[in-house]
Structures are given as C-alpha cells and as structure tokens.
Amino acid sequence: MRKVLLPSLIIIAASLLVIRIFYLQVINDSFKLKSDNNAIKIKYDYPERGYIYDRNGKLLVANQASYDIMVIPREVKNTDTLEFCQLLNITKEDFIKKIEKAKIYSPRLPSVFLPQLNKSEFAAFQEKIRKFEGFYFQKRSLRDYEVDFGANIFGFITQVNEKLVAKNPYYNSGDLIGKQGVEESYEEILRGIKGVKYIQKDKYNREIGSFKEGKYDTIAVQGEDINLTIDAELQKYGEELMINKRGGIVAIEPKTGEILALVTAPSYDPSILVGRKRSKNYTELYRDSIAKPLYDRGLLAEYPPGSPFKILTGLVALQEGVVNEQTTFMCHHGFSYARGRFMGCHGFGPHQLHNGIYNSCNTYFASAYMLTINKYAKPAYAVDVWSNHVKSFGLGQFMGYDLPTGKKGKVPDSKTYKRIYPNGGWRSTTIVSNAIGQGEVLMTPIQLANMMATVANEGYYYTPHIIKKIEGEKIDKKFTTKHVTTIDKKYFKPMISGLFDVYNLGTAYYLKVEGIDICGKTGTAENFAKIDGKRTQLEDHSIFVAFAPKDNPKIAIAIMVENGGFGATIAGPIASLMIEKYLRHKITRTDLETRILNKSLQGEYAKLGGLSETVKTQMRKQDSILKSKTVIRKVKIDTTKQKQQ
C-alpha cells in the first residue's frame, strides 16, 4: 500500500498542475493583461463627471475639456528639450525634475508630466506632439463652475496620490478624484466609470490595432447627475452678507432636514482651484492659518452657544417637572449663588418662562438648571439625565450628515466632571454656567440650526443632509428616518410662544419683518485669544437662531459671526434677511440689508493677523460687485418713489 501511495500522490499533483497551466495559457488568457507586456498599450477613456444642480434645477457645476501631457520615461528619445519647454512654457529644470519624478513612479508606465492644460495651452503642443517620442496627451474633464460661490459645498478635484493608487485599484497615477464637499462624499457616483482600450503594438512599437479584437475593451460610463438641497439664490445671498466677516450660516428645512444654505466666511471662488494654477492657489489658501478660507466654519467651528442654549435648559426643566409655565424667579440684574458668586443679567423683576425667553433672563434659566440638577440626590446622576435630554437633539455627537467633515461639539456629562474634578466636590453651583450656554458646552452652527429645526417641529428632526436627488438612485434612508427627542411635545408650544415674542417684545424687536412671523433667540459668546502670549478678551461672538413662519415652519437658521458683538447687532439682522430672502425672494428691510452689506469686521480681525492675498483679491472683487449692486438697488428704490409721487 505504501509503495502505491507516493506515486499516486505525485501523479495526481502533476495532473492538477498540467490542467491549471493548460487553462491559464490556452483557455483563459486574461492574465496577459496584468503583466508588463510591452506589446500591449492601455488607453483609458475618462468619462465626464456628473453635473451638480441646486434644489430648483439650477446648474451649479458642469465640465470643461482639459488635457494632461503624459510621459512614459523609457520611451523618451531624441527630445528637443528647448523646443518642448518653449511650447509648454516651462524651464529645462522643470523638465528634468518631472522626468525624474516619472521614473521614480515607473519607467515603463505612463505618468502625468503636465496636468490640466486648457484648449489654448494645448493647441500649439498638439501640432508637434508627434516629434516627441514617449509623450502623448490624455483628454480629461475638469470642473466648469457656473457660479462663483459655494466652494465649501462643492469641494474640488485633484490628482490621486501614490498611497491611494496603491490602495484602490480603480485609480492610476494622474487620475482625478473629488476632495472635500460633495465631490468627495459622492465621488463614486459623480466620477462615472472609465473605459479601457487595449492596443496591440508591433516590434517597432507601432500601434497595429485592438488586442484580441477588443475583447477586453470597455466603454466609459458618464457620472450620475445630482441635485443638492441647497437653494442657490439663498446661498449666494448669505455669502454676500458675510463679506468682510468671519463665521458661518446654516439654514435647514425643518420638515425634511434638507440643508438650504451652508455658508462659511471667508470663502473663495471655486474656479481658482481649476487649471494649472490650482496647486499654487490651494497652497496659499491652505497656509492662511488666520482667516482659514478652507475651514468650513458651519461644520467645524465649535463655539459656546450662549443664550440660544437657554431654549434647551428650559425644555429639560419642563420635562423634569421642576418648573412649569407659571414658575417665577425674581431677577435683580443678576443671579447670586455659591458664596457670593454673581451671574449678571440685564433683566429685572419677576420672570416666568415666557418673558424669561424673550428677555433672555440669566436668573430664570440658571435657577431652572439648578433645580434640574438638584432634583436628584447625586449630581453625577443628575447631570447624566440632563445630558441625555440635550443629546437627544443631535448635540454632542457627529450628526451623520453627508459631508466629509465635521465636529462633535460637546455636551458634558458625569465623566466630564470626573476628569475635571477627580476628587469630587462639584455640584449644581459649580456647573451652573451650562444653563446659559457657557461652561463646558460647545456647538457647531449646523448643530444650532438643527436644534432650531427640532424646536420648530415640536420635538423631532431628520438628519441634516445636502443631497436631494441622485439620477436613477434613492438617497440613503437614514435621511428620511425621524429622530424624536426625550422632551414631550406639549412643552414645545410655550417655548415657541416665548421665541415668537423675542421679535415682538424682546431682544430682536427691531429686526421684525412685516408679514412674517419669526421665532428667534439672540446670543452672545465671550471670545478670548492669545495675543503676544497673553490671553486677551476680544469682541464677543454674535449668535442668532430662528425659524419661520411660526406655524408650519419652512426654514430654521443659525448664524455665528466671530467678533460681531451682541446677537442683535449682526447675526440677528442676517437671520431676518435670509429668512425673508428665502420665503419671499426679495428684501423689504433694505435698511438692515444696507447696514450688513457695508459692515466690516476687518479691524477686529487685524488684531489676529491678515488674510491671504488670494482671499483679499476675492473679497475686493466681491466688494466691488456689492457696491455696484447697492447702487443699482438704490436707483430702483428712488425710481419707485418718484413713480409713487
């Protein structure tokens, strides 16, 4: 038996090996395409990226033809370097550097020698490309921006790096990929599928036709078009209002969670990141560590929310049963607590929930917060109860929206205070600043906007998102899933009533828009920065949150203006203007509009440093456009008055 076993195993193994070799060499020859076969040249056909539209079908981003000069280093022979460099307007040093870089990637595979030439730049080179062995051109599709706003929303297109090429087999050196914004989030949908052609070459390196009669060739498939939830008119208007200011504006449709506007300031014209100057412009924007034009403040900037947070303080107190609508606290221009500590307030006299909201009384909400914490025997348990209520509004966590960047914000809990006070001893008086949106609480503008959308809906929200429609596909079901807070619906009505009177009787009285019932809340957040190594208090941040109309709300909005002062000074007027623009598509409060358009905070920002030259140029351009629009608007108003007279 042993004598038969060994020969049998050898015969079986040899048979299997022969069968496998026969299959690979005779039946299946696909592995030929994966080898470095000098007789086969691979050509890619790059599809157009999908177009991007706004919620109303307005075209925002299209495509334009572009050409990359490609090089296969091993095939470069007898090149007239001087003529080559003159045609492409580069130096001999640049030529040598690019060739060496291509050799490092691969001597036998194509690399991008010079990317993103437009038609005019490419025309002269095209006529003489036959003279330069080893070089050929690759037609690609670059973005063609139909608007000069929304850069933070769109993102941009850039070349893939070597790390990604090694990781993802779809991409090759020189391929383009979306970065930031919807270009990154929806890359696989927008990019389409590139086509591949295999070309047979003879021994003289001449192309003689398709390999295997095109058996392995594939056709390029254009990327899918997408519609964003953004209202282009509202987005443009928001960016105009934020010129010469820093901060963020986020507007949401409460009933759907659709993002209507996502403004960050300062911003830039998205077209400057297209073409041969893209890299230079991006580098300058990236290095601006003061103004941070690439930093999306609407999604990334974490601020103390200030007085708008009182809305949640009041709702949690109502839910926990420690106050009701008639509960009254006396305010004497502030709130005394914990051994002589005093929290200032501009209110005076008795305050209940209603006038506590529209007067923004610190005493009322600090008292309500302390009752919430003191309801339970252990402060650690109490603060977790409070924290869970607040987090049910989507705060203190990544919200799950469909943009590739964001911050969690911060909602403190018992773990937070265990770290801060490892020996214990903290209580409600220690953390009372949370009541008025200071303390350890941090929120991003999109979280503030979502909070107001939740209040407008009386207790529920949908995950904010920027995709409205994908051609031929359904959007992610998580964007149509309702999230319900831990606060009973009945407690939202008295809160909304108080927010409505912020415009009628309270801190936003002078920001009313005739005929539109707006509910809102002003806010101010203290602002400190290190200047010359010293902690210096600067002008406070201006905050405002609102929704409208009061009944059946169509828009919820949050505005944060850095160094803007009181909430009603800059952020509040912007909220009123944005709401009217969206609901009416026109502006009647031209007094507010003129004041905000002409308001500059560059003097405050100069204390921290200047803007990049690219951003300055963009702002001067926008400022010039705004001035001309203001003149046109004034002429129209004067003409109307004359007709009326």
Secondary structure, 3 states (H helix, E strand, C coil): CHHHHHHHHHHHHHHHHHHHHHHHHHHCCHHHHHCCCCCEEEEEECCCCCCEECCCCCEEEEEEEEEEEEECHHHCCCCCHHHHHHHHCCCHHHHHHHHHHHHHHCCCCCEEEEEEECHHHHHHHHHHHHHCCCEEEEEEEEEEECCCCCHHHHCEEEECCHHHHHHCCCCCCCCEEEECHHHHHCHHHHCCECEEEEEEECCCCCEEEEHHHHCCCECCECCCCEEECCCHHHHHHHHHHCCCCCEEEEEEECCCCEEEEEEEECCCCHHHHCCCCHHHHHHHHHHCCCCCCCCCHHHHCCECCCHHHHHHHHHHHHHCCCCCCCCCEEEEEEEEECCCEEEEEEEEEEECHHHHHHCCCHHHHHHHHHHHHHCCCCHHHHHHHHHHHHHCCCCCCCCCCCCCCCCCCECCCHHHHHHHCCCCCCCCCCCHHHHHCCCCCEECHHHHHHHHHHHHCCCEEECCECEEEECCECCCHHHHCEEECCCCHHHHHHHHHHHHHHHHCCCCHHHCECCECCEEEEEEEEEEEEECCEEEEEEEEEEEEEEECCCCCCEEEEEEECCCCCCCCCHHHHHHHHHHHHHHCCCCCHHHHHHHHHCCCHHHHCCCCCCCHHHHHHHHHHHHHHHHHHHHHHHHHHHHHHHHC
